Amino acid sequence: MAEQLKVPKTSKELATAGYDDFKKQAIDAAKKRAVGQYVDYDTFKNMVAVAHLKPLHAPNQDKSMS
């Protein structure tokens, strides 16, 4: 019975570790992009702050721009 309780915890830890790895890589890439673009500190800070967010796409967005 104790083994059954560990499975969800392990799955949750694995999911959290995967997200943490994704976030760390996204932030690192944003830092490198910002440095390469020679942006000021506020822009750098903003790029890094939103690096882990994924863009949202509206279903009709592509059709309206054509």
All heavy atoms as TSV, in Angstrom:
chain	resi	resn	atom	element	x	y	z
A	1	MET	N	N	0.822	-1.194	0.000
A	1	MET	CA	C	0.000	0.000	0.000
A	1	MET	C	C	0.866	1.258	0.000
A	1	MET	O	O	0.518	2.235	-0.605
A	1	MET	CB	C	-0.915	-0.019	1.226
A	1	MET	CG	C	-1.808	1.167	1.305
A	1	MET	SD	S	-3.465	0.558	1.440
A	1	MET	CE	C	-4.337	2.052	1.436
A	2	ALA	N	N	1.990	1.224	0.686
A	2	ALA	CA	C	2.867	2.386	0.719
A	2	ALA	C	C	3.445	2.676	-0.660
A	2	ALA	O	O	3.666	3.829	-1.018
A	2	ALA	CB	C	3.988	2.169	1.727
A	3	GLU	N	N	3.661	1.645	-1.479
A	3	GLU	CA	C	4.187	1.847	-2.827
A	3	GLU	C	C	3.176	2.590	-3.700
A	3	GLU	O	O	3.551	3.385	-4.541
A	3	GLU	CB	C	4.543	0.503	-3.458
A	3	GLU	CG	C	5.721	-0.163	-2.786
A	3	GLU	CD	C	6.001	-1.531	-3.388
A	3	GLU	OE1	O	5.467	-1.835	-4.459
A	3	GLU	OE2	O	6.753	-2.280	-2.766
A	4	GLN	N	N	1.903	2.348	-3.512
A	4	GLN	CA	C	0.881	3.023	-4.298
A	4	GLN	C	C	0.851	4.516	-3.982
A	4	GLN	O	O	0.574	5.326	-4.850
A	4	GLN	CB	C	-0.493	2.408	-4.032
A	4	GLN	CG	C	-0.628	1.012	-4.574
A	4	GLN	CD	C	-1.972	0.402	-4.233
A	4	GLN	OE1	O	-2.723	0.967	-3.456
A	4	GLN	NE2	N	-2.249	-0.753	-4.811
A	5	LEU	N	N	1.139	4.884	-2.765
A	5	LEU	CA	C	1.133	6.295	-2.393
A	5	LEU	C	C	2.336	7.039	-2.967
A	5	LEU	O	O	2.274	8.222	-3.211
A	5	LEU	CB	C	1.110	6.436	-0.879
A	5	LEU	CG	C	-0.144	5.897	-0.189
A	5	LEU	CD1	C	0.010	6.004	1.319
A	5	LEU	CD2	C	-1.375	6.642	-0.645
A	6	LYS	N	N	3.435	6.344	-3.204
A	6	LYS	CA	C	4.630	6.980	-3.728
A	6	LYS	C	C	4.534	7.277	-5.222
A	6	LYS	O	O	5.169	8.177	-5.711
A	6	LYS	CB	C	5.852	6.102	-3.472
A	6	LYS	CG	C	6.236	6.003	-2.021
A	6	LYS	CD	C	7.460	5.154	-1.849
A	6	LYS	CE	C	7.818	5.010	-0.382
A	6	LYS	NZ	N	9.020	4.189	-0.208
A	7	VAL	N	N	3.739	6.536	-5.947
A	7	VAL	CA	C	3.652	6.709	-7.391
A	7	VAL	C	C	3.152	8.103	-7.771
A	7	VAL	O	O	3.797	8.789	-8.566
A	7	VAL	CB	C	2.799	5.589	-8.034
A	7	VAL	CG1	C	2.585	5.866	-9.504
A	7	VAL	CG2	C	3.474	4.244	-7.827
A	8	PRO	N	N	2.024	8.577	-7.246
A	8	PRO	CA	C	1.592	9.932	-7.621
A	8	PRO	C	C	2.600	11.007	-7.213
A	8	PRO	O	O	2.816	11.964	-7.937
A	8	PRO	CB	C	0.275	10.116	-6.882
A	8	PRO	CG	C	-0.211	8.736	-6.635
A	8	PRO	CD	C	1.030	7.909	-6.456
A	9	LYS	N	N	3.222	10.822	-6.062
A	9	LYS	CA	C	4.203	11.806	-5.615
A	9	LYS	C	C	5.384	11.829	-6.582
A	9	LYS	O	O	5.867	12.892	-6.961
A	9	LYS	CB	C	4.673	11.484	-4.198
A	9	LYS	CG	C	5.637	12.501	-3.649
A	9	LYS	CD	C	6.014	12.195	-2.227
A	9	LYS	CE	C	6.977	13.234	-1.693
A	9	LYS	NZ	N	7.404	12.954	-0.343
A	10	THR	N	N	5.815	10.671	-7.014
A	10	THR	CA	C	6.922	10.596	-7.955
A	10	THR	C	C	6.533	11.199	-9.301
A	10	THR	O	O	7.313	11.933	-9.907
A	10	THR	CB	C	7.361	9.126	-8.144
A	10	THR	OG1	O	7.684	8.587	-6.868
A	10	THR	CG2	C	8.572	9.034	-9.041
A	11	SER	N	N	5.335	10.931	-9.756
A	11	SER	CA	C	4.869	11.508	-11.018
A	11	SER	C	C	4.808	13.030	-10.924
A	11	SER	O	O	5.188	13.735	-11.857
A	11	SER	CB	C	3.483	10.970	-11.371
A	11	SER	OG	O	3.539	9.596	-11.612
A	12	LYS	N	N	4.326	13.516	-9.796
A	12	LYS	CA	C	4.241	14.961	-9.604
A	12	LYS	C	C	5.638	15.577	-9.553
A	12	LYS	O	O	5.875	16.632	-10.141
A	12	LYS	CB	C	3.477	15.269	-8.320
A	12	LYS	CG	C	3.200	16.733	-8.113
A	12	LYS	CD	C	2.352	16.980	-6.897
A	12	LYS	CE	C	2.067	18.455	-6.723
A	12	LYS	NZ	N	1.255	18.724	-5.541
A	13	GLU	N	N	6.560	14.911	-8.873
A	13	GLU	CA	C	7.931	15.410	-8.804
A	13	GLU	C	C	8.570	15.425	-10.186
A	13	GLU	O	O	9.288	16.361	-10.542
A	13	GLU	CB	C	8.757	14.551	-7.854
A	13	GLU	CG	C	8.411	14.733	-6.397
A	13	GLU	CD	C	9.158	13.763	-5.497
A	13	GLU	OE1	O	9.877	12.876	-6.005
A	13	GLU	OE2	O	9.009	13.900	-4.274
A	14	LEU	N	N	8.302	14.399	-10.986
A	14	LEU	CA	C	8.847	14.334	-12.333
A	14	LEU	C	C	8.270	15.452	-13.207
A	14	LEU	O	O	8.996	16.101	-13.962
A	14	LEU	CB	C	8.550	12.969	-12.958
A	14	LEU	CG	C	9.101	12.737	-14.361
A	14	LEU	CD1	C	10.618	12.870	-14.352
A	14	LEU	CD2	C	8.693	11.365	-14.853
A	15	ALA	N	N	6.981	15.691	-13.101
A	15	ALA	CA	C	6.356	16.764	-13.865
A	15	ALA	C	C	6.910	18.123	-13.446
A	15	ALA	O	O	7.185	18.980	-14.295
A	15	ALA	CB	C	4.848	16.733	-13.677
A	16	THR	N	N	7.073	18.308	-12.162
A	16	THR	CA	C	7.642	19.566	-11.658
A	16	THR	C	C	9.072	19.739	-12.133
A	16	THR	O	O	9.463	20.834	-12.550
A	16	THR	CB	C	7.582	19.602	-10.120
A	16	THR	OG1	O	6.228	19.453	-9.706
A	16	THR	CG2	C	8.148	20.895	-9.575
A	17	ALA	N	N	9.849	18.674	-12.107
A	17	ALA	CA	C	11.239	18.749	-12.560
A	17	ALA	C	C	11.296	19.073	-14.049
A	17	ALA	O	O	12.151	19.853	-14.495
A	17	ALA	CB	C	11.961	17.443	-12.271
A	18	GLY	N	N	10.394	18.500	-14.826
A	18	GLY	CA	C	10.352	18.788	-16.261
A	18	GLY	C	C	10.025	20.240	-16.529
A	18	GLY	O	O	10.639	20.889	-17.387
A	19	TYR	N	N	9.051	20.775	-15.806
A	19	TYR	CA	C	8.685	22.186	-15.975
A	19	TYR	C	C	9.830	23.095	-15.522
A	19	TYR	O	O	10.126	24.093	-16.187
A	19	TYR	CB	C	7.409	22.522	-15.201
A	19	TYR	CG	C	7.051	23.974	-15.299
A	19	TYR	CD1	C	6.512	24.495	-16.472
A	19	TYR	CD2	C	7.288	24.846	-14.240
A	19	TYR	CE1	C	6.208	25.840	-16.586
A	19	TYR	CE2	C	6.982	26.188	-14.347
A	19	TYR	CZ	C	6.443	26.682	-15.517
A	19	TYR	OH	O	6.160	28.014	-15.618
A	20	ASP	N	N	10.464	22.750	-14.415
A	20	ASP	CA	C	11.587	23.561	-13.926
A	20	ASP	C	C	12.720	23.601	-14.949
A	20	ASP	O	O	13.339	24.642	-15.168
A	20	ASP	CB	C	12.102	23.025	-12.593
A	20	ASP	CG	C	11.135	23.265	-11.450
A	20	ASP	OD1	O	10.218	24.101	-11.595
A	20	ASP	OD2	O	11.293	22.607	-10.400
A	21	ASP	N	N	12.985	22.458	-15.594
A	21	ASP	CA	C	14.024	22.396	-16.612
A	21	ASP	C	C	13.645	23.260	-17.822
A	21	ASP	O	O	14.465	24.014	-18.346
A	21	ASP	CB	C	14.258	20.953	-17.041
A	21	ASP	CG	C	15.450	20.810	-17.955
A	21	ASP	OD1	O	16.505	21.394	-17.653
A	21	ASP	OD2	O	15.317	20.113	-18.985
A	22	PHE	N	N	12.385	23.160	-18.250
A	22	PHE	CA	C	11.898	23.987	-19.362
A	22	PHE	C	C	12.049	25.468	-19.036
A	22	PHE	O	O	12.527	26.260	-19.851
A	22	PHE	CB	C	10.429	23.662	-19.663
A	22	PHE	CG	C	9.710	24.762	-20.373
A	22	PHE	CD1	C	9.919	24.997	-21.716
A	22	PHE	CD2	C	8.825	25.586	-19.689
A	22	PHE	CE1	C	9.258	26.028	-22.370
A	22	PHE	CE2	C	8.163	26.603	-20.328
A	22	PHE	CZ	C	8.385	26.825	-21.680
A	23	LYS	N	N	11.642	25.846	-17.823
A	23	LYS	CA	C	11.689	27.253	-17.419
A	23	LYS	C	C	13.134	27.757	-17.371
A	23	LYS	O	O	13.430	28.857	-17.845
A	23	LYS	CB	C	11.013	27.416	-16.061
A	23	LYS	CG	C	10.859	28.843	-15.625
A	23	LYS	CD	C	10.067	28.955	-14.341
A	23	LYS	CE	C	9.949	30.383	-13.885
A	23	LYS	NZ	N	9.195	30.515	-12.633
A	24	LYS	N	N	14.027	26.947	-16.836
A	24	LYS	CA	C	15.431	27.344	-16.740
A	24	LYS	C	C	16.028	27.548	-18.136
A	24	LYS	O	O	16.730	28.531	-18.376
A	24	LYS	CB	C	16.219	26.272	-15.989
A	24	LYS	CG	C	17.674	26.588	-15.802
A	24	LYS	CD	C	18.377	25.511	-15.001
A	24	LYS	CE	C	19.845	25.820	-14.857
A	24	LYS	NZ	N	20.547	24.784	-14.097
A	25	GLN	N	N	15.718	26.650	-19.067
A	25	GLN	CA	C	16.235	26.778	-20.429
A	25	GLN	C	C	15.637	27.989	-21.136
A	25	GLN	O	O	16.336	28.700	-21.868
A	25	GLN	CB	C	15.949	25.507	-21.222
A	25	GLN	CG	C	16.789	24.334	-20.789
A	25	GLN	CD	C	16.458	23.063	-21.560
A	25	GLN	OE1	O	15.571	23.054	-22.406
A	25	GLN	NE2	N	17.163	21.996	-21.255
A	26	ALA	N	N	14.349	28.249	-20.918
A	26	ALA	CA	C	13.692	29.400	-21.558
A	26	ALA	C	C	14.274	30.709	-21.032
A	26	ALA	O	O	14.509	31.652	-21.808
A	26	ALA	CB	C	12.190	29.344	-21.311
A	27	ILE	N	N	14.517	30.784	-19.743
A	27	ILE	CA	C	15.088	31.994	-19.152
A	27	ILE	C	C	16.512	32.205	-19.645
A	27	ILE	O	O	16.910	33.324	-19.986
A	27	ILE	CB	C	15.001	31.933	-17.614
A	27	ILE	CG1	C	13.542	32.088	-17.178
A	27	ILE	CG2	C	15.890	32.985	-16.970
A	27	ILE	CD1	C	13.310	31.869	-15.707
A	28	ASP	N	N	17.287	31.135	-19.705
A	28	ASP	CA	C	18.660	31.241	-20.188
A	28	ASP	C	C	18.691	31.719	-21.643
A	28	ASP	O	O	19.482	32.597	-21.995
A	28	ASP	CB	C	19.366	29.892	-20.044
A	28	ASP	CG	C	20.836	29.981	-20.372
A	28	ASP	OD1	O	21.521	30.842	-19.788
A	28	ASP	OD2	O	21.300	29.183	-21.219
A	29	ALA	N	N	17.809	31.174	-22.462
A	29	ALA	CA	C	17.748	31.590	-23.866
A	29	ALA	C	C	17.322	33.058	-23.979
A	29	ALA	O	O	17.858	33.802	-24.816
A	29	ALA	CB	C	16.785	30.700	-24.638
A	30	ALA	N	N	16.388	33.479	-23.146
A	30	ALA	CA	C	15.943	34.879	-23.172
A	30	ALA	C	C	17.078	35.820	-22.767
A	30	ALA	O	O	17.234	36.900	-23.349
A	30	ALA	CB	C	14.741	35.068	-22.254
A	31	LYS	N	N	17.852	35.421	-21.786
A	31	LYS	CA	C	18.994	36.245	-21.365
A	31	LYS	C	C	19.984	36.406	-22.511
A	31	LYS	O	O	20.474	37.509	-22.778
A	31	LYS	CB	C	19.694	35.607	-20.165
A	31	LYS	CG	C	18.929	35.712	-18.873
A	31	LYS	CD	C	19.681	35.016	-17.744
A	31	LYS	CE	C	18.924	35.060	-16.448
A	31	LYS	NZ	N	19.653	34.369	-15.362
A	32	LYS	N	N	20.266	35.309	-23.194
A	32	LYS	CA	C	21.229	35.366	-24.296
A	32	LYS	C	C	20.691	36.204	-25.455
A	32	LYS	O	O	21.447	36.946	-26.084
A	32	LYS	CB	C	21.572	33.953	-24.753
A	32	LYS	CG	C	22.399	33.212	-23.718
A	32	LYS	CD	C	22.658	31.776	-24.105
A	32	LYS	CE	C	23.453	31.079	-23.011
A	32	LYS	NZ	N	23.630	29.655	-23.272
A	33	ARG	N	N	19.388	36.083	-25.754
A	33	ARG	CA	C	18.788	36.909	-26.813
A	33	ARG	C	C	18.863	38.385	-26.450
A	33	ARG	O	O	19.187	39.235	-27.283
A	33	ARG	CB	C	17.322	36.525	-27.035
A	33	ARG	CG	C	17.106	35.422	-28.021
A	33	ARG	CD	C	15.655	35.302	-28.447
A	33	ARG	NE	N	14.686	35.399	-27.366
A	33	ARG	CZ	C	14.286	34.390	-26.605
A	33	ARG	NH1	N	14.796	33.191	-26.798
A	33	ARG	NH2	N	13.405	34.570	-25.652
A	34	ALA	N	N	18.541	38.711	-25.193
A	34	ALA	CA	C	18.546	40.102	-24.755
A	34	ALA	C	C	19.950	40.689	-24.815
A	34	ALA	O	O	20.130	41.826	-25.258
A	34	ALA	CB	C	17.979	40.208	-23.342
A	35	VAL	N	N	20.935	39.930	-24.403
A	35	VAL	CA	C	22.314	40.420	-24.454
A	35	VAL	C	C	22.744	40.618	-25.904
A	35	VAL	O	O	23.397	41.604	-26.232
A	35	VAL	CB	C	23.257	39.449	-23.706
A	35	VAL	CG1	C	24.715	39.768	-23.976
A	35	VAL	CG2	C	22.977	39.496	-22.212
A	36	GLY	N	N	22.352	39.693	-26.769
A	36	GLY	CA	C	22.701	39.801	-28.183
A	36	GLY	C	C	22.046	40.986	-28.869
A	36	GLY	O	O	22.562	41.504	-29.858
A	37	GLN	N	N	20.914	41.427	-28.357
A	37	GLN	CA	C	20.201	42.560	-28.944
A	37	GLN	C	C	20.619	43.896	-28.336
A	37	GLN	O	O	20.144	44.951	-28.755
A	37	GLN	CB	C	18.689	42.380	-28.759
A	37	GLN	CG	C	18.132	41.208	-29.517
A	37	GLN	CD	C	16.663	40.965	-29.210
A	37	GLN	OE1	O	16.009	41.751	-28.535
A	37	GLN	NE2	N	16.151	39.858	-29.701
A	38	TYR	N	N	21.495	43.872	-27.350
A	38	TYR	CA	C	21.977	45.093	-26.683
A	38	TYR	C	C	20.829	45.962	-26.172
A	38	TYR	O	O	20.762	47.158	-26.450
A	38	TYR	CB	C	22.872	45.923	-27.609
A	38	TYR	CG	C	24.081	45.167	-28.096
A	38	TYR	CD1	C	24.152	44.686	-29.402
A	38	TYR	CD2	C	25.150	44.921	-27.246
A	38	TYR	CE1	C	25.259	43.993	-29.844
A	38	TYR	CE2	C	26.266	44.220	-27.677
A	38	TYR	CZ	C	26.312	43.758	-28.981
A	38	TYR	OH	O	27.401	43.063	-29.407
A	39	VAL	N	N	19.916	45.342	-25.425
A	39	VAL	CA	C	18.762	46.076	-24.902
A	39	VAL	C	C	19.101	46.696	-23.548
A	39	VAL	O	O	20.061	46.295	-22.884
A	39	VAL	CB	C	17.526	45.154	-24.770
A	39	VAL	CG1	C	17.109	44.636	-26.137
A	39	VAL	CG2	C	17.791	44.001	-23.827
A	40	ASP	N	N	18.300	47.678	-23.133
A	40	ASP	CA	C	18.515	48.289	-21.827
A	40	ASP	C	C	18.035	47.331	-20.723
A	40	ASP	O	O	17.440	46.285	-20.995
A	40	ASP	CB	C	17.811	49.636	-21.718
A	40	ASP	CG	C	16.300	49.538	-21.865
A	40	ASP	OD1	O	15.791	48.435	-22.134
A	40	ASP	OD2	O	15.625	50.560	-21.702
A	41	TYR	N	N	18.310	47.679	-19.475
A	41	TYR	CA	C	18.022	46.770	-18.368
A	41	TYR	C	C	16.531	46.472	-18.227
A	41	TYR	O	O	16.159	45.326	-17.979
A	41	TYR	CB	C	18.559	47.326	-17.038
A	41	TYR	CG	C	18.245	46.407	-15.891
A	41	TYR	CD1	C	18.918	45.208	-15.738
A	41	TYR	CD2	C	17.223	46.705	-14.982
A	41	TYR	CE1	C	18.613	44.338	-14.715
A	41	TYR	CE2	C	16.913	45.840	-13.959
A	41	TYR	CZ	C	17.617	44.660	-13.822
A	41	TYR	OH	O	17.296	43.794	-12.816
A	42	ASP	N	N	15.671	47.479	-18.377
A	42	ASP	CA	C	14.234	47.238	-18.223
A	42	ASP	C	C	13.717	46.250	-19.268
A	42	ASP	O	O	12.918	45.365	-18.964
A	42	ASP	CB	C	13.447	48.545	-18.303
A	42	ASP	CG	C	13.641	49.408	-17.064
A	42	ASP	OD1	O	13.876	48.832	-15.982
A	42	ASP	OD2	O	13.551	50.642	-17.189
A	43	THR	N	N	14.182	46.383	-20.498
A	43	THR	CA	C	13.781	45.451	-21.550
A	43	THR	C	C	14.326	44.059	-21.251
A	43	THR	O	O	13.624	43.057	-21.413
A	43	THR	CB	C	14.278	45.938	-22.921
A	43	THR	OG1	O	13.801	47.267	-23.137
A	43	THR	CG2	C	13.802	45.028	-24.033
A	44	PHE	N	N	15.578	43.994	-20.807
A	44	PHE	CA	C	16.188	42.721	-20.426
A	44	PHE	C	C	15.366	42.046	-19.336
A	44	PHE	O	O	15.019	40.869	-19.433
A	44	PHE	CB	C	17.620	42.961	-19.938
A	44	PHE	CG	C	18.292	41.736	-19.387
A	44	PHE	CD1	C	18.942	40.856	-20.225
A	44	PHE	CD2	C	18.290	41.468	-18.020
A	44	PHE	CE1	C	19.577	39.731	-19.728
A	44	PHE	CE2	C	18.910	40.345	-17.510
A	44	PHE	CZ	C	19.562	39.480	-18.371
A	45	LYS	N	N	15.035	42.802	-18.308
A	45	LYS	CA	C	14.263	42.270	-17.182
A	45	LYS	C	C	12.905	41.760	-17.646
A	45	LYS	O	O	12.465	40.685	-17.233
A	45	LYS	CB	C	14.091	43.365	-16.115
A	45	LYS	CG	C	13.371	42.914	-14.864
A	45	LYS	CD	C	13.323	44.010	-13.822
A	45	LYS	CE	C	12.337	45.067	-14.263
A	45	LYS	NZ	N	12.000	46.040	-13.231
A	46	ASN	N	N	12.238	42.500	-18.524
A	46	ASN	CA	C	10.931	42.087	-19.030
A	46	ASN	C	C	11.024	40.843	-19.906
A	46	ASN	O	O	10.158	39.961	-19.832
A	46	ASN	CB	C	10.269	43.225	-19.802
A	46	ASN	CG	C	9.858	44.355	-18.892
A	46	ASN	OD1	O	9.622	44.154	-17.703
A	46	ASN	ND2	N	9.795	45.555	-19.435
A	47	MET	N	N	12.046	40.758	-20.737
A	47	MET	CA	C	12.215	39.574	-21.581
A	47	MET	C	C	12.424	38.326	-20.731
A	47	MET	O	O	11.867	37.260	-21.017
A	47	MET	CB	C	13.400	39.755	-22.539
A	47	MET	CG	C	13.143	40.723	-23.660
A	47	MET	SD	S	14.583	40.994	-24.704
A	47	MET	CE	C	14.655	39.445	-25.599
A	48	VAL	N	N	13.216	38.451	-19.691
A	48	VAL	CA	C	13.488	37.313	-18.814
A	48	VAL	C	C	12.244	36.954	-17.989
A	48	VAL	O	O	11.938	35.784	-17.786
A	48	VAL	CB	C	14.698	37.605	-17.896
A	48	VAL	CG1	C	14.882	36.533	-16.845
A	48	VAL	CG2	C	15.961	37.753	-18.741
A	49	ALA	N	N	11.495	37.960	-17.573
A	49	ALA	CA	C	10.315	37.714	-16.731
A	49	ALA	C	C	9.232	36.927	-17.452
A	49	ALA	O	O	8.490	36.173	-16.824
A	49	ALA	CB	C	9.755	39.041	-16.225
A	50	VAL	N	N	9.128	37.089	-18.753
A	50	VAL	CA	C	8.060	36.409	-19.497
A	50	VAL	C	C	8.584	35.259	-20.357
A	50	VAL	O	O	7.845	34.698	-21.165
A	50	VAL	CB	C	7.266	37.399	-20.375
A	50	VAL	CG1	C	6.601	38.460	-19.519
A	50	VAL	CG2	C	8.147	38.017	-21.433
A	51	ALA	N	N	9.826	34.892	-20.175
A	51	ALA	CA	C	10.447	33.866	-21.021
A	51	ALA	C	C	9.749	32.516	-20.918
A	51	ALA	O	O	9.672	31.778	-21.894
A	51	ALA	CB	C	11.917	33.713	-20.656
A	52	HIS	N	N	9.215	32.181	-19.763
A	52	HIS	CA	C	8.618	30.862	-19.564
A	52	HIS	C	C	7.170	30.781	-20.045
A	52	HIS	O	O	6.587	29.708	-20.079
A	52	HIS	CB	C	8.684	30.474	-18.086
A	52	HIS	CG	C	7.820	31.322	-17.212
A	52	HIS	ND1	N	8.152	32.627	-16.893
A	52	HIS	CD2	C	6.637	31.068	-16.618
A	52	HIS	CE1	C	7.202	33.115	-16.124
A	52	HIS	NE2	N	6.271	32.203	-15.947
A	53	LEU	N	N	6.594	31.908	-20.462
A	53	LEU	CA	C	5.208	31.908	-20.923
A	53	LEU	C	C	5.122	31.441	-22.368
A	53	LEU	O	O	5.987	31.742	-23.174
A	53	LEU	CB	C	4.621	33.309	-20.797
A	53	LEU	CG	C	4.607	33.902	-19.392
A	53	LEU	CD1	C	4.076	35.321	-19.438
A	53	LEU	CD2	C	3.773	33.044	-18.462
A	54	LYS	N	N	4.082	30.710	-22.671
A	54	LYS	CA	C	3.869	30.239	-24.037
A	54	LYS	C	C	2.845	31.152	-24.711
A	54	LYS	O	O	1.881	31.580	-24.085
A	54	LYS	CB	C	3.350	28.805	-24.026
A	54	LYS	CG	C	4.362	27.838	-23.462
A	54	LYS	CD	C	3.844	26.428	-23.460
A	54	LYS	CE	C	4.873	25.508	-22.844
A	54	LYS	NZ	N	4.412	24.134	-22.765
A	55	PRO	N	N	3.034	31.450	-25.996
A	55	PRO	CA	C	2.100	32.349	-26.688
A	55	PRO	C	C	0.726	31.708	-26.867
A	55	PRO	O	O	0.608	30.501	-27.044
A	55	PRO	CB	C	2.770	32.597	-28.028
A	55	PRO	CG	C	3.696	31.457	-28.224
A	55	PRO	CD	C	4.109	31.006	-26.859
A	56	LEU	N	N	-0.289	32.539	-26.838
A	56	LEU	CA	C	-1.654	32.082	-27.097
A	56	LEU	C	C	-2.013	32.459	-28.527
A	56	LEU	O	O	-1.714	33.558	-28.982
A	56	LEU	CB	C	-2.633	32.752	-26.131
A	56	LEU	CG	C	-2.456	32.428	-24.657
A	56	LEU	CD1	C	-3.437	33.244	-23.827
A	56	LEU	CD2	C	-2.680	30.946	-24.415
A	57	HIS	N	N	-2.675	31.551	-29.212
A	57	HIS	CA	C	-3.086	31.811	-30.585
A	57	HIS	C	C	-4.596	31.681	-30.675
A	57	HIS	O	O	-5.168	30.660	-30.306
A	57	HIS	CB	C	-2.426	30.827	-31.548
A	57	HIS	CG	C	-0.939	30.950	-31.577
A	57	HIS	ND1	N	-0.293	31.992	-32.199
A	57	HIS	CD2	C	0.040	30.181	-31.041
A	57	HIS	CE1	C	0.998	31.846	-32.056
A	57	HIS	NE2	N	1.240	30.758	-31.352
A	58	ALA	N	N	-5.221	32.718	-31.156
A	58	ALA	CA	C	-6.668	32.680	-31.373
A	58	ALA	C	C	-6.949	31.814	-32.602
A	58	ALA	O	O	-6.166	31.850	-33.560
A	58	ALA	CB	C	-7.211	34.085	-31.569
A	59	PRO	N	N	-8.037	31.085	-32.617
A	59	PRO	CA	C	-8.318	30.215	-33.756
A	59	PRO	C	C	-8.491	30.964	-35.072
A	59	PRO	O	O	-8.133	30.482	-36.126
A	59	PRO	CB	C	-9.612	29.487	-33.391
A	59	PRO	CG	C	-10.027	29.990	-32.077
A	59	PRO	CD	C	-9.023	30.963	-31.575
A	60	ASN	N	N	-9.023	32.169	-35.046
A	60	ASN	CA	C	-9.254	32.943	-36.262
A	60	ASN	C	C	-8.148	33.953	-36.547
A	60	ASN	O	O	-8.264	34.733	-37.479
A	60	ASN	CB	C	-10.601	33.666	-36.172
A	60	ASN	CG	C	-11.759	32.697	-36.081
A	60	ASN	OD1	O	-11.679	31.597	-36.631
A	60	ASN	ND2	N	-12.799	33.078	-35.396
A	61	GLN	N	N	-7.121	33.970	-35.767
A	61	GLN	CA	C	-6.079	34.979	-35.898
A	61	GLN	C	C	-5.365	34.869	-37.259
A	61	GLN	O	O	-5.144	35.871	-37.902
A	61	GLN	CB	C	-5.064	34.817	-34.778
A	61	GLN	CG	C	-3.972	35.863	-34.791
A	61	GLN	CD	C	-2.975	35.693	-33.673
A	61	GLN	OE1	O	-2.884	34.605	-33.091
A	61	GLN	NE2	N	-2.257	36.723	-33.356
A	62	ASP	N	N	-5.018	33.683	-37.697
A	62	ASP	CA	C	-4.296	33.522	-38.950
A	62	ASP	C	C	-5.144	33.930	-40.156
A	62	ASP	O	O	-4.653	34.505	-41.103
A	62	ASP	CB	C	-3.841	32.073	-39.124
A	62	ASP	CG	C	-2.802	31.686	-38.073
A	62	ASP	OD1	O	-2.063	32.576	-37.612
A	62	ASP	OD2	O	-2.726	30.503	-37.729
A	63	LYS	N	N	-6.428	33.659	-40.114
A	63	LYS	CA	C	-7.314	33.972	-41.230
A	63	LYS	C	C	-7.543	35.481	-41.361
A	63	LYS	O	O	-7.658	35.995	-42.459
A	63	LYS	CB	C	-8.651	33.256	-41.075
A	63	LYS	CG	C	-8.528	31.762	-41.178
A	63	LYS	CD	C	-9.853	31.082	-40.953
A	63	LYS	CE	C	-9.688	29.565	-40.951
A	63	LYS	NZ	N	-10.930	28.873	-40.678
A	64	SER	N	N	-7.610	36.182	-40.241
A	64	SER	CA	C	-7.897	37.614	-40.299
A	64	SER	C	C	-6.701	38.416	-40.789
A	64	SER	O	O	-6.861	39.516	-41.293
A	64	SER	CB	C	-8.344	38.123	-38.932
A	64	SER	OG	O	-7.295	37.987	-38.001
A	65	MET	N	N	-5.502	37.895	-40.645
A	65	MET	CA	C	-4.307	38.611	-41.078
A	65	MET	C	C	-4.018	38.401	-42.555
A	65	MET	O	O	-3.243	39.128	-43.134
A	65	MET	CB	C	-3.099	38.162	-40.261
A	65	MET	CG	C	-3.170	38.566	-38.829
A	65	MET	SD	S	-1.646	38.106	-38.026
A	65	MET	CE	C	-1.717	39.146	-36.609
A	66	SER	N	N	-4.610	37.447	-43.188
A	66	SER	CA	C	-4.355	37.160	-44.612
A	66	SER	C	C	-5.088	38.093	-45.525
A	66	SER	O	O	-6.079	38.646	-45.301
A	66	SER	CB	C	-4.760	35.726	-44.933
A	66	SER	OG	O	-3.970	34.851	-44.179
